[in-house]
């Protein structure tokens, strides 16, 4: 019997900071030949030399979340003609299975039983006592605190054709968790975050609210980051799916979606008051990426 084939997909525009991190992690796991980078008009050289990854170049156009979700849904679904399992992430998102349960993301995909799996979402933060990120060194050796976020609980790994909503927060499959985590690096380094904010704020937008967080003024965004760093810290949360802190929130998400199907695509907005904490990333994740 032939070996199973797995693929990773992302979409990028001028991401010279995050593109190497994404390429090293997913390319190292699946092989560059099984990684697909949708380049939305980059002109900074960030997709020029990705070591054999598949580059699909599309014309530069205004940022449009609905078009992006529709395009990637169709693209990922089509790749399932050639791969057994396909995952999509934004360029700053790292999918990591619990190392106590799976040896790697490849092992997770190989043993995956559900049609699609939703990750447990963690937004990694740069707390004041941590120095600026050193590029080229493992992220989870430099950053140890994160915030559980419903908005990062995304169904990003699929074995069947899929249709995502804008933002990829839900899809046309039930919300199923299976010891998979999404580490979101958007706010993992203050200088990088503010530098990237200038790019997303100034680019043309085709949809989305004018007050989207990616369009905020620097000072407003900095104030938010500073307030998050003052959240209560917990170093006892294991991040296990059955940890009381995590299990309570995963149960709430499933129940809310079941009871409010019309609001499923924006379920995360209703649970914000349950995320005002910083959790220490357990040592078992150190060095994975």
C-alpha positions as CSV (number, residue, x, y, z in Angstrom):
1,X,0.0,0.0,0.0
2,X,1.4,3.4,-0.9
3,X,2.3,5.8,1.9
4,X,-0.2,8.5,2.7
5,X,0.5,12.0,1.4
6,X,0.0,15.2,3.4
7,X,0.2,18.8,2.2
8,X,0.4,22.3,3.8
9,X,-1.0,25.5,2.2
10,X,-0.6,29.2,3.1
11,X,-1.2,32.5,1.5
12,X,1.3,35.4,1.7
13,X,2.1,38.9,0.8
14,X,5.5,40.4,1.6
15,X,6.0,38.3,4.7
16,X,9.8,38.3,4.8
17,X,9.7,37.7,8.6
18,X,7.2,34.9,8.8
19,X,7.8,33.1,5.5
20,X,11.1,31.5,6.7
21,X,9.5,30.3,9.9
22,X,6.5,28.8,8.0
23,X,8.7,27.2,5.4
24,X,11.1,25.7,7.9
25,X,8.4,24.1,10.0
26,X,6.0,22.8,7.4
27,X,8.6,22.1,4.8
28,X,10.7,20.1,7.3
29,X,7.6,18.0,8.2
30,X,6.0,17.4,4.9
31,X,8.8,18.1,2.4
32,X,8.9,21.3,0.3
33,X,7.3,19.4,-2.6
34,X,4.2,19.1,-0.5
35,X,3.9,22.7,0.5
36,X,1.9,25.2,-1.5
37,X,2.5,28.9,-1.1
38,X,-0.1,31.2,-2.7
39,X,1.7,34.4,-3.3
40,X,-0.6,37.4,-3.5
41,X,1.7,39.7,-5.4
42,X,4.8,39.8,-3.1
43,X,7.5,42.2,-4.4
44,X,10.0,41.9,-1.4
45,X,11.7,38.7,-2.5
46,X,10.2,36.7,0.3
47,X,8.9,33.9,-2.0
48,X,11.9,33.9,-4.4
49,X,13.8,31.0,-2.9
50,X,11.7,28.5,-0.9
51,X,13.7,25.4,-1.7
52,X,11.4,23.6,-4.1
53,X,8.0,24.6,-2.6
54,X,5.1,25.0,-5.0
55,X,4.5,28.7,-5.6
56,X,1.2,29.8,-7.0
57,X,1.4,33.5,-8.0
58,X,-1.9,35.4,-8.2
59,X,-2.3,39.1,-9.1
60,X,-2.1,41.7,-6.4
61,X,-5.5,43.0,-5.4
62,X,-7.2,44.5,-2.4
63,X,-7.4,42.3,0.7
64,X,-10.7,40.6,0.6
65,X,-11.5,38.0,3.2
66,X,-14.5,36.4,1.5
67,X,-12.6,35.9,-1.8
68,X,-9.6,34.5,0.1
69,X,-11.8,32.0,2.0
70,X,-13.6,30.9,-1.1
71,X,-10.4,30.6,-3.2
72,X,-8.5,28.6,-0.5
73,X,-11.5,26.4,0.2
74,X,-11.6,25.4,-3.5
75,X,-7.8,25.0,-3.7
76,X,-7.5,22.9,-0.6
77,X,-10.4,20.7,-1.6
78,X,-8.9,20.2,-5.1
79,X,-5.6,19.1,-3.5
80,X,-7.4,16.3,-1.8
81,X,-7.4,14.6,-5.2
82,X,-3.6,14.1,-4.7
83,X,-3.1,14.2,-0.9
84,X,-4.8,12.3,1.8
85,X,-4.8,15.2,4.3
86,X,-4.4,18.9,3.7
87,X,-4.0,21.8,6.1
88,X,-4.2,25.5,5.6
89,X,-2.8,28.1,7.9
90,X,-2.1,31.8,7.7
91,X,1.6,32.6,7.5
92,X,1.9,33.3,11.2
93,X,0.1,30.1,12.4
94,X,1.9,27.0,13.6
95,X,-0.1,23.8,14.1
96,X,1.3,21.5,16.7
97,X,-0.2,18.3,18.1
98,X,0.3,17.5,21.7
99,X,3.7,15.8,21.9
100,X,2.4,13.5,24.7
101,X,-0.1,12.1,22.2
102,X,1.5,12.4,18.8
103,X,5.2,12.4,17.7
104,X,4.7,15.1,15.2
105,X,2.2,16.8,12.9
106,X,3.0,14.0,10.4
107,X,2.0,11.4,12.9
108,X,-1.2,13.4,13.7
109,X,-2.2,13.5,10.0
110,X,-1.4,9.8,9.6
111,X,-3.6,8.8,12.5
112,X,-6.3,11.4,11.9
113,X,-9.8,9.8,12.0
114,X,-12.1,12.8,11.8
115,X,-13.1,14.5,8.5
116,X,-11.8,17.8,9.8
117,X,-10.1,18.8,13.1
118,X,-10.3,22.1,15.0
119,X,-7.2,23.3,16.8
120,X,-7.1,24.6,20.3
121,X,-6.1,28.2,19.8
122,X,-3.2,30.0,21.6
123,X,-2.1,33.6,20.8
124,X,1.6,33.9,21.8
125,X,2.5,37.1,23.5
126,X,5.7,39.1,24.1
127,X,5.7,39.8,27.8
128,X,7.9,42.7,29.1
129,X,10.6,40.5,30.7
130,X,11.3,38.7,27.4
131,X,13.9,40.2,25.0
132,X,13.1,40.8,21.3
133,X,12.8,37.7,19.2
134,X,16.1,36.3,17.8
135,X,15.3,35.1,14.3
136,X,16.7,31.7,13.4
137,X,16.2,30.3,16.9
138,X,13.2,28.2,18.1
139,X,10.3,30.4,18.9
140,X,9.0,28.4,21.9
141,X,12.4,28.6,23.5
142,X,12.0,32.4,23.5
143,X,8.3,32.9,24.2
144,X,6.6,31.2,27.1
145,X,3.2,32.9,27.5
146,X,0.1,32.8,25.5
147,X,-3.6,33.6,25.6
148,X,-6.3,31.0,24.8
149,X,-8.5,32.5,22.1
150,X,-11.7,31.2,20.6
151,X,-10.9,33.1,17.4
152,X,-7.8,30.9,17.0
153,X,-9.8,27.7,17.4
154,X,-9.9,27.0,13.7
155,X,-10.7,23.9,11.7
156,X,-7.6,23.9,9.6
157,X,-6.8,20.2,8.9
158,X,-9.1,18.3,6.6
159,X,-9.4,14.9,4.9
160,X,-12.5,15.9,3.0
161,X,-13.6,18.9,0.8
162,X,-14.2,21.9,3.0
163,X,-15.9,25.3,2.9
164,X,-14.5,27.9,5.3
165,X,-16.1,31.2,6.4
166,X,-14.0,34.4,6.1
167,X,-11.3,34.2,8.8
168,X,-11.3,30.4,8.8
169,X,-13.0,30.4,12.2
170,X,-15.5,27.7,11.2
171,X,-16.3,25.5,8.2
172,X,-19.0,23.2,7.0
173,X,-18.0,20.4,9.3
174,X,-18.7,19.8,13.0
175,X,-16.3,21.3,15.6
176,X,-14.1,18.4,16.6
177,X,-11.0,18.8,18.8
178,X,-8.2,16.2,18.9
179,X,-5.1,17.3,20.9
180,X,-4.1,19.8,18.2
181,X,-2.9,23.3,19.0
182,X,-2.7,26.5,16.9
183,X,0.1,28.8,18.0
184,X,-0.6,32.2,16.5
185,X,2.5,34.4,16.3
186,X,0.9,37.7,15.2
187,X,1.8,39.3,18.6
188,X,4.8,37.3,19.5
189,X,7.3,40.1,19.1
190,X,6.3,43.8,19.7
191,X,8.6,45.3,17.0
192,X,7.6,42.8,14.4
193,X,3.9,43.3,15.2
194,X,4.0,47.1,14.8
195,X,6.1,46.9,11.7
196,X,3.6,44.4,10.1
197,X,0.7,46.6,11.3
198,X,2.0,49.4,9.1
199,X,1.8,47.1,6.0
200,X,-1.7,45.8,6.7
201,X,-3.0,49.2,7.6
202,X,-1.8,50.8,4.4
203,X,-2.7,48.1,1.9
204,X,-6.0,48.4,0.0
205,X,-8.9,46.5,1.6
206,X,-11.8,45.0,-0.4
207,X,-14.0,44.0,2.6
208,X,-13.9,44.0,6.4
209,X,-14.7,46.8,8.9
210,X,-12.7,50.0,8.8
211,X,-11.8,49.4,12.5
212,X,-10.3,45.9,11.9
213,X,-7.4,45.3,14.3
214,X,-5.0,45.0,11.3
215,X,-5.9,48.6,10.4
216,X,-5.5,50.2,13.9
217,X,-3.1,53.1,14.6
218,X,0.1,52.0,16.3
219,X,-0.7,53.6,19.6
220,X,-4.1,51.9,19.9
221,X,-2.6,48.5,19.1
222,X,0.3,49.0,21.6
223,X,-2.2,49.9,24.3
224,X,-4.0,46.7,23.7
225,X,-0.8,44.6,23.9
226,X,0.2,46.4,27.1
227,X,-3.2,45.6,28.7
228,X,-3.0,41.9,27.7
229,X,0.4,41.7,29.5
230,X,-1.3,42.8,32.7
231,X,-3.7,39.8,32.6
232,X,-3.5,37.3,35.4
233,X,-0.9,34.6,34.7
234,X,-1.5,30.9,35.2
235,X,1.4,28.5,35.2
236,X,-0.6,25.5,36.3
237,X,-2.7,25.1,33.1
238,X,-1.5,22.0,31.3
239,X,-3.2,23.0,28.0
240,X,-4.4,19.4,27.8
241,X,-7.8,19.0,26.2
242,X,-9.1,17.7,29.5
243,X,-7.5,20.4,31.6
244,X,-10.4,22.1,33.5
245,X,-9.5,25.6,32.1
246,X,-9.4,24.3,28.5
247,X,-12.2,21.8,28.7
248,X,-14.6,24.4,30.0
249,X,-14.0,26.6,27.0
250,X,-14.0,23.9,24.4
251,X,-17.4,22.7,25.8
252,X,-18.7,26.2,25.7
253,X,-17.7,26.7,22.0
254,X,-19.3,23.4,20.9
255,X,-22.5,24.2,22.8
256,X,-22.7,27.8,21.6
257,X,-22.4,26.7,18.0
258,X,-25.0,23.9,18.4
259,X,-27.4,26.3,20.0
260,X,-26.7,29.3,17.7
261,X,-26.1,28.0,14.2
262,X,-26.8,31.4,12.7
263,X,-23.9,32.9,14.7
264,X,-21.5,30.0,14.2
265,X,-19.2,31.9,11.9
266,X,-18.6,34.5,14.6
267,X,-18.9,32.4,17.7
268,X,-15.7,33.6,19.1
269,X,-17.1,37.1,19.7
270,X,-19.5,35.8,22.3
271,X,-16.8,34.3,24.5
272,X,-14.2,37.0,24.9
273,X,-14.7,37.4,28.6
274,X,-13.5,33.9,29.1
275,X,-10.0,34.6,27.6
276,X,-8.7,37.4,29.9
277,X,-5.7,35.3,31.1
278,X,-2.2,34.5,30.1
279,X,-1.2,30.8,30.2
280,X,2.4,29.5,30.4
281,X,3.2,27.3,27.4
282,X,4.1,23.9,28.9
283,X,7.7,22.6,28.6
284,X,6.6,19.7,26.4
285,X,6.2,22.2,23.5
286,X,9.6,23.8,23.9
287,X,11.7,23.7,20.7
288,X,9.1,22.2,18.4
289,X,9.4,25.3,16.2
